[in-house]
Amino acid sequence: MLPPKMIESVCSLDPGVERRTVSALFTITENGEVLDHFLTRGLIRSCAKLSYETAQRIIDDPYQVPTVALSASPCEADAIRQTILFLFEITQSLRRQRFERGGLRIDQPEFRFDLDGNGLPVAMVERDRFASCQLIEELALLTNMATAGIIREHFPEIALLRRHPSPMQSGLLNLQKFCHMNNLDMWIDTSKSIQMSMSNIVALEPRLDPILSYLCAKPMKLAEYVCTGQEIDTWHYALNVEEYTHMTSPIRRYPDIVVHRLLLAALGYTARPQISPDEMQAIADQCNARKISAGRCQEASLNLFLGLFIQRSGPMLEDGVVVAVYPHSLSVEILVPRLGFVERVFCQRAEFVTNVCHRSAGRSEPGSVGPRSYLELNWAKKQLKGVLKLGVMTRVPVVLSVGNKDARKLKACCRVCCIEKCSVR
């Protein structure tokens, strides 16, 4: 992030205040067909600053005139309402076309924590997914793709692009196997076929959405920055485009600043950057490393605050589902769909377990996806009679607790008293 004082005094688009910009101007039909575009330096004077929530209220109720703090300009609230509705209609068309061309989107649950005066979590709230966010997202994607084409055309040896490698085939095969075992059609040839398959399945079985999202995200590789002079393959798998970059968030991402410098030089505003392909790739490598570190830090922070919340409010009982069985370690991977939390549970370590063995249900025939794998558990506790079977798609109650009173050691375990009737399906 740039220093707060710079963001507030130079970058923030405050109503009625002129700001210097690099703008992308597009000519788009009502059906979302892009007829023309160009990028240029300019000045912008916003007439209002709206939150995503305010924009969403306008989208939900088109006849509502928003209450916003207007500047001294003659911009009226009704004009804001009409602009938002018009842009939303166009960007929804852009979004449909993007998925029709093969775009892939995998959504995961996101949460935020309300903190008390001491900075400790007192409530956990799921983040809203506003349709108004899609308006900004589609325009940002359009701008980033247009920028990528310009800088690569002008600087084919030093353009900084963002590519997304193809996913691991073994993971996609596991996803396909999971679907076929549950009599669901899943095609994994391209990003488009995956997106279409997931949409069709979720339309029939909405409860499978978080499970499919997790299984689909698991084999995906991380997107990365590359220098075109060092890397020939710049394909972005999830977007299904040849050229993509980041330029729409220069206040919080350093690669965007680098791309802005390349873009301004390509547009003739500044001199050609004096940088070699090796130096640009070194920048890309550093940005990739920092992004990975930031992601790990974010994940650790979320787990810490979840642990602190559980430590304060007590163990959480959640619905879980088995998404993987590991015969060699006699363990299962359990997903908590509501939280997107995944934990490996070693069944031999569970309380009252006397024996665990791996079984296969059915026979593997030519053209089939193989036998269904599951773990068979025997219990010593008298009230738990018989044998329990844990296979993929077995639903189990899960207790999330904090181990050893350390909020960083979040753990999950099957609630033994509640999975007596679990059976492989």
C-alpha positions in Angstrom: 0.0 0.0 0.0 1.1 3.6 -0.7 1.4 5.8 2.4 -2.1 6.8 3.8 -1.3 10.5 3.5 -0.5 10.1 -0.2 -3.7 8.0 -0.8 -5.9 10.6 1.0 -4.3 13.7 -0.5 -3.5 12.6 -4.1 -5.3 9.3 -5.0 -8.7 9.3 -3.2 -11.5 10.2 -5.6 -13.3 12.7 -3.3 -16.5 14.4 -4.6 -15.9 17.7 -6.3 -12.1 17.3 -6.3 -10.0 17.0 -9.4 -7.6 14.1 -9.6 -5.1 13.1 -12.2 -5.8 9.7 -13.7 -4.9 7.1 -16.4 -8.3 6.3 -17.8 -9.6 3.6 -20.1 -12.5 4.7 -22.3 -14.7 2.0 -24.0 -17.4 2.2 -26.5 -19.8 -0.7 -25.6 -23.2 -1.6 -26.9 -26.1 -2.4 -24.5 -25.5 -6.1 -25.3 -21.9 -5.8 -24.0 -20.1 -5.7 -27.3 -16.9 -3.7 -27.1 -16.7 -1.6 -30.3 -13.6 0.5 -29.5 -11.4 1.6 -26.6 -8.4 3.8 -25.9 -6.4 4.7 -22.8 -5.2 8.2 -21.9 -4.2 10.5 -19.2 -6.9 12.8 -17.9 -8.6 14.6 -15.0 -11.6 13.3 -13.1 -14.0 15.2 -10.8 -16.3 12.8 -9.0 -19.7 14.0 -8.1 -20.3 11.4 -5.4 -18.6 8.6 -3.4 -20.8 5.5 -3.0 -20.3 2.3 -1.0 -21.0 -1.1 -2.5 -24.0 -1.3 -0.2 -25.5 2.0 -1.5 -25.0 0.9 -5.1 -26.6 -2.5 -4.3 -29.6 -0.8 -2.8 -30.1 1.1 -6.1 -29.7 -2.2 -8.1 -32.2 -3.9 -5.8 -34.7 -1.0 -5.9 -34.3 0.8 -9.3 -36.9 3.5 -8.3 -35.0 4.4 -5.2 -33.1 7.8 -5.3 -29.9 7.3 -3.3 -29.0 9.5 -0.4 -25.4 10.5 -1.1 -23.2 13.4 -0.3 -23.2 15.4 -3.5 -20.5 17.9 -4.4 -21.3 21.5 -5.5 -21.6 20.3 -9.1 -25.0 20.1 -10.7 -24.9 16.3 -10.6 -28.2 15.0 -9.3 -29.0 11.9 -7.3 -31.3 10.6 -10.0 -28.6 10.8 -12.6 -26.4 8.7 -10.3 -29.2 6.1 -10.1 -29.6 5.9 -13.8 -25.8 5.6 -14.4 -25.5 2.8 -11.9 -28.4 0.9 -13.4 -27.1 1.4 -17.0 -23.6 0.3 -16.1 -24.9 -2.7 -14.2 -26.9 -3.9 -17.2 -23.9 -3.5 -19.5 -21.5 -5.2 -17.1 -23.8 -8.2 -16.6 -23.8 -8.7 -20.4 -20.0 -8.5 -20.3 -20.0 -11.1 -17.5 -22.2 -13.5 -19.4 -20.0 -13.2 -22.4 -16.9 -13.8 -20.3 -18.2 -17.1 -19.0 -19.5 -18.1 -22.5 -15.9 -17.6 -23.8 -14.6 -19.9 -21.1 -14.1 -17.9 -18.0 -13.9 -19.8 -14.7 -14.9 -18.5 -11.3 -14.5 -20.3 -8.0 -16.1 -18.7 -5.0 -15.0 -19.5 -1.4 -16.8 -18.4 1.8 -15.3 -15.3 3.3 -15.8 -14.0 6.9 -14.9 -11.0 8.9 -14.7 -10.5 12.6 -16.2 -7.8 14.8 -13.7 -6.7 17.4 -14.1 -5.4 20.9 -12.2 -2.5 22.4 -9.2 -4.8 23.0 -9.1 -5.9 19.4 -10.4 -9.4 20.2 -13.2 -11.0 18.1 -16.7 -11.0 19.5 -18.6 -12.0 16.4 -18.0 -13.8 13.1 -20.0 -12.5 10.1 -20.0 -13.8 6.6 -19.1 -11.2 4.0 -21.8 -10.2 1.7 -21.3 -10.8 -2.0 -22.9 -7.8 -3.6 -23.9 -7.8 -7.3 -22.5 -4.2 -7.3 -19.0 -5.7 -6.9 -19.5 -7.4 -10.2 -20.0 -4.1 -11.9 -16.5 -2.9 -10.8 -15.0 -6.4 -11.4 -16.0 -6.6 -15.0 -14.8 -3.1 -15.8 -11.5 -3.8 -14.1 -11.0 -7.0 -16.0 -11.8 -5.2 -19.3 -9.2 -2.5 -18.5 -6.5 -4.9 -17.4 -6.9 -7.0 -20.6 -6.8 -3.8 -22.8 -3.7 -2.6 -21.0 -2.0 -6.0 -21.4 -2.4 -5.9 -25.1 -1.0 -2.4 -25.4 2.2 -2.9 -23.3 2.9 -6.3 -25.0 2.6 -4.8 -28.4 4.9 -1.9 -27.7 7.3 -3.7 -25.3 7.3 -7.4 -26.3 10.5 -8.1 -24.4 9.8 -6.4 -21.1 6.0 -6.4 -20.6 4.8 -7.4 -17.2 1.8 -9.8 -17.5 -0.1 -12.0 -15.2 -0.5 -15.6 -16.2 -2.5 -18.5 -14.7 -1.0 -21.9 -15.4 -3.2 -24.9 -16.2 -4.3 -26.9 -13.1 -2.8 -30.2 -12.0 -4.5 -33.0 -14.1 -4.5 -35.4 -11.2 -6.7 -33.1 -9.1 -9.1 -32.5 -12.0 -9.4 -36.3 -12.4 -10.3 -36.5 -8.7 -13.0 -33.9 -9.2 -14.4 -35.8 -12.1 -14.3 -39.1 -10.2 -16.1 -37.5 -7.3 -18.8 -36.2 -9.6 -19.2 -39.5 -11.5 -19.5 -41.5 -8.3 -22.5 -39.3 -7.4 -24.0 -39.6 -10.9 -23.1 -36.1 -11.9 -21.6 -35.0 -15.3 -18.3 -33.2 -15.0 -16.2 -32.4 -18.0 -12.6 -31.2 -17.3 -11.2 -30.6 -20.8 -11.2 -26.8 -20.6 -12.0 -24.0 -18.1 -15.2 -23.5 -20.0 -16.3 -27.1 -19.7 -15.5 -27.0 -15.9 -17.5 -23.8 -15.4 -20.5 -25.1 -17.4 -20.4 -28.5 -15.6 -20.3 -26.8 -12.2 -23.2 -24.4 -13.1 -25.3 -27.3 -14.3 -24.6 -29.4 -11.2 -25.3 -26.5 -8.7 -28.5 -25.7 -10.5 -29.7 -29.2 -9.7 -28.0 -29.6 -6.3 -27.3 -26.2 -4.7 -25.9 -27.9 -1.5 -23.0 -29.2 -3.6 -21.7 -25.7 -4.5 -19.2 -25.3 -1.6 -18.0 -28.9 -2.1 -17.4 -28.5 -5.8 -15.8 -25.1 -5.3 -13.3 -26.7 -2.9 -12.5 -29.7 -5.0 -12.1 -27.5 -8.1 -9.9 -25.0 -6.3 -7.6 -27.7 -4.9 -5.8 -28.6 -8.2 -5.5 -24.9 -9.3 -2.1 -23.4 -9.5 -1.4 -19.9 -8.3 -1.4 -17.1 -10.9 1.9 -15.4 -11.3 3.6 -12.3 -12.8 5.9 -13.0 -15.7 8.1 -10.9 -18.1 7.2 -11.6 -21.7 10.9 -11.6 -22.7 11.5 -14.5 -20.3 8.2 -16.5 -20.6 6.5 -17.4 -23.8 3.4 -19.0 -22.2 1.3 -16.1 -20.8 -2.1 -17.8 -21.0 -4.5 -17.1 -18.1 -6.4 -20.3 -17.5 -9.2 -19.0 -15.3 -10.0 -16.0 -17.6 -9.2 -18.0 -20.8 -7.3 -15.1 -22.4 -3.8 -14.8 -23.9 -3.0 -11.5 -22.3 -3.8 -10.1 -18.9 -2.1 -7.9 -16.4 -2.8 -5.7 -13.3 -3.1 -1.9 -13.6 -6.3 -0.9 -11.8 -5.0 -0.9 -8.2 -1.7 1.0 -8.1 -2.3 2.3 -4.6 -2.0 -1.2 -3.2 0.0 -3.3 -5.7 3.5 -2.6 -6.8 3.1 -4.5 -10.1 0.4 -2.1 -11.1 2.8 0.8 -10.7 5.3 -1.0 -13.0 2.5 -1.6 -15.5 1.5 2.1 -15.4 5.1 3.1 -16.2 5.1 0.8 -19.2 1.6 2.0 -20.3 2.5 5.7 -20.1 5.6 5.0 -22.2 3.6 3.0 -24.7 1.1 5.9 -25.0 3.9 8.4 -25.6 3.7 10.3 -22.4 7.1 9.2 -21.1 10.4 7.7 -22.4 10.9 4.0 -22.9 11.8 2.3 -19.5 15.5 1.5 -19.4 15.1 -2.0 -18.0 16.2 -5.4 -19.3 14.1 -8.6 -19.5 16.2 -10.1 -16.7 15.5 -7.1 -14.4 11.8 -7.2 -15.2 11.6 -10.9 -14.4 13.4 -10.3 -11.1 10.7 -7.8 -10.3 8.1 -10.3 -11.2 9.7 -13.0 -9.1 9.9 -10.7 -6.1 6.2 -9.7 -6.5 5.2 -13.3 -6.7 7.1 -14.2 -3.6 5.6 -11.3 -1.7 2.1 -12.2 -2.8 2.5 -15.8 -1.6 3.8 -14.5 1.7 0.8 -12.1 2.0 -1.6 -14.9 1.3 0.0 -17.1 4.0 -0.1 -14.2 6.4 -3.8 -13.6 5.7 -4.6 -17.3 6.1 -2.7 -17.4 9.4 -4.5 -14.3 10.6 -7.9 -15.7 9.8 -7.1 -18.9 11.6 -5.8 -17.0 14.6 -8.9 -14.9 14.9 -11.1 -17.9 14.4 -9.2 -19.6 17.2 -9.5 -16.6 19.5 -13.3 -16.5 18.7 -13.7 -20.2 19.6 -11.5 -19.7 22.7 -13.9 -17.0 23.8 -17.3 -18.5 22.8 -16.5 -22.2 23.1 -16.3 -25.1 20.5 -18.3 -24.7 17.4 -20.5 -27.6 16.1 -20.7 -27.5 12.3 -22.0 -29.7 9.5 -19.1 -31.4 7.7 -18.7 -33.6 4.7 -15.9 -36.0 3.8 -14.2 -34.9 0.6 -11.3 -37.3 0.5 -10.2 -40.7 1.9 -6.6 -41.6 2.5 -6.1 -45.4 2.8 -2.4 -45.4 3.8 -2.8 -43.0 6.7 -6.3 -44.2 7.6 -7.5 -40.6 7.5 -10.2 -38.5 5.9 -10.4 -34.9 4.8 -13.4 -33.1 6.1 -14.8 -29.9 4.7 -17.0 -27.5 6.7 -19.0 -26.0 3.8 -20.3 -23.0 5.8 -16.8 -21.8 6.7 -14.7 -23.3 3.8 -12.6 -24.8 6.6 -10.8 -28.1 5.7 -9.1 -30.4 8.2 -7.4 -33.8 8.0 -8.8 -36.2 10.6 -6.8 -39.3 11.5 -9.4 -41.8 12.5 -7.1 -44.0 14.6 -6.6 -41.1 17.0 -10.3 -40.6 17.6 -11.6 -41.4 21.1 -13.0 -44.9 21.6 -11.7 -46.2 18.3 -10.4 -49.8 18.5 -9.8 -50.5 14.8 -9.8 -48.7 11.5 -9.4 -50.4 8.1 -9.8 -49.4 4.5 -12.5 -51.0 2.3 -13.7 -50.7 -1.2 -17.4 -50.9 -2.2 -18.2 -52.4 -5.6 -16.0 -53.6 -8.4 -13.9 -51.6 -10.8 -15.1 -52.3 -14.4 -13.9 -51.1 -17.7 -14.9 -47.5 -18.3 -15.9 -47.0 -14.7 -14.3 -44.6 -12.2 -13.3 -47.4 -9.9 -14.6 -48.8 -6.6 -15.8 -46.4 -3.9 -13.2 -46.1 -1.2 -14.1 -45.7 2.5 -12.8 -46.3 6.0 -14.5 -48.7 8.4 -14.3 -47.8 12.1 -15.0 -50.0 15.1 -15.8 -48.4 18.4 -15.3 -49.6 22.0 -18.0 -47.5 23.5 -21.1 -49.6 24.3 -23.7 -47.1 23.0 -21.9 -47.0 19.6 -22.6 -50.5 18.4 -21.8 -51.8 14.9 -19.4 -50.5 12.3 -19.2 -46.9 11.1 -18.2 -46.2 7.4 -16.7 -42.9 6.3 -16.5 -42.4 2.6 -16.5 -39.4 0.2 -19.8 -37.5 0.6 -20.5 -38.9 4.1 -21.9 -36.1 6.1 -20.6 -35.8 9.7 -21.0 -33.3 12.5 -17.7 -31.6 13.2 -16.5 -29.9 16.4 -14.1 -27.0 15.9 -12.0 -26.4 19.0 -8.7 -24.9 20.1 -5.9 -27.4 21.0 -3.8 -27.0 24.2 -5.4 -23.6 24.9 -3.4 -22.1 22.1 -5.6 -20.1 19.7 -3.1 -20.8 16.9 -3.7 -24.5 17.1 -7.1 -24.8 15.6 -8.3 -28.4 15.1 -11.3 -30.3 14.0 -12.6 -33.7 15.1 -15.6 -35.8 14.2 -18.2 -35.8 16.9 -18.3 -39.5 17.7 -21.7 -39.5 19.4 -23.3 -38.0 16.3 -21.9 -40.1 13.5 -23.2 -43.5 14.7 -25.5 -43.8 11.6 -23.0 -42.6 9.0 -22.7 -45.0 6.1 -21.1 -44.9 2.7 -23.4 -44.0 -0.1 
